[in-house]
Amino acid sequence: MERQQAEGHVRHAQSRSGSFGRGRLVSTFSVRHRAGLDVAFVLDGAKGDFQIGMGAASEDYSSVMSLGVDSREGRLRAVGHWTVDGRAERLTARIVLHDRGLIVVEATPLPLAKRPRSLKCWSFLRQDGVDHHSDVIGLVAPELASLPPVTLRTYPPR
């Protein structure tokens, strides 16, 4: 994902802030651990073809990451991308849990050395041409507690 696209996602999410918690995407949780990142999407009624994802960008958009799931014809596929200083990388992503109302995606490896100090985050479910947004609740695994914290700001702010 390029800087311009990430900025567009942030602007779009800001314009839709009134729909938080009232769509098919109820909430999004991210858990950073030593090996990578787990993202849990809590859903209410997403069936058929859809795209779901969480994006995060550093304050200056020099680092932009997206992680999510594409659902087509009943098949789920995990997808992940990370762009740092204009260089795009594919993230190794896999679905670790799929249950009614919950999809958990893991991205590993995700090097701690490249993590920014502050992140702007957004989360969306796109189905039938309509976007549903949720807040992003960020958690850190206990083994990372000694690292400097990363400020996580959901965009749009609640």
Order of alpha helices (4+ residues) and beta strands (2+ residues): alpha-beta-beta-beta-beta-beta-beta-beta-beta-beta-beta-beta-beta
